Amino acid sequence: MQDMPELTVTLYSSSFCGACTSTRATLEQIAPLLGDRIEWHEVNVAADPDASETAGVVATPTVVISAPDGTERMRAAGVPTAPQLLTAIAAALP
């Protein structure tokens, strides 16, 4: 039986956003380090404006880390580094 992820990381991006591409690459770089502890999502703000509006996203890229119950643990706009993301995820883990 697979355990439930401990956190969800969502990248809010847009199609022609170079910073989004960099952020996506950083997330892909750290994902293997975290295994099944994290559930990963990406939301294109143009393709899903309702989800972006509901989340209060006003800039891309925005990374949101949430608990399994949906409680937001961290949010950052801009391009984070791998160490910044790993630190934020570690701080958000229960």
N, C-alpha and C positions, 0 to 999 in steps of 0.2 A: 504494500500500500504506500502510495506516495504522500509525503507530508505536504501540507498546505504551504505556499510561499509565505515568508515572514514579512515581505514588503512588496509593493508594486512600484516600479519606476516607469514613468510615462514621459516620453519626449514629445512635446508639442512643436511641430516643425511646419515649414512651408516649402514648396517645390523648388524655388529658385533661390534658396538661402544657403550661401556658402558656409555660414556659421553653423547652420543645422547639419550640414554634411560633416563638419569637423566634430560636432557633438555626437552625432550618430556613430562615427568611427571610434570615439573615445568610449562610448557605451559598449560597442561591440568588443573593444579591447578588454574591458574589465568583466564582462559577462561571464566568461569561463572561470574566473576566479571565485565567483559567488555561487555557482552551481544552481541547485533548485531552490535556494533561499529567496530568490528574487523572481518576480514575474515582470516581464518586460513588455511595454506597449509603445507604439508611436501613433500619434494623431496628427494628421495633416490638417491644419487649421482651415484651409480652403475647402477641403473635401468634407470636413465635419465641423462646420462653424458652431453648431449647437453645443457640442461637447467642449469646444474651446471656450465658448462664452460661459457655459455652466462652471467651468474650472477657473474662470476669471483670468484667462491668459490674454495678455495685451501685447506681448512681443515674442518673436521666435528667434532662436530656440529658447524654450523654457522646459526645465526638467522638474518634475514633481515626484516626490517620494511619499508614498501613502502606506498606512497600515492596512492589514486585511479588512478592517471594518470601514475603510475609506477615509479615515482621519488623516489629514495631511500632516506629514512629519517635517517636510522641508520642501522649499521651492527656490529655484535659482534661474534667472534669465541670463542669457549670454553663453559663452563657451567655457565650460568647466574643464579643468585638467583631470587626468585619471586619479591623482592623489586627492584632489578636492572631492571628487565623486565618491571614492572609497571611504574617505573620512566622513562624509555626510551620511552615507549608507550605514557605516559602522555605528554612528551616533544615533541613527534612527531605529536600528535593530532592537528588539525587545530584550 
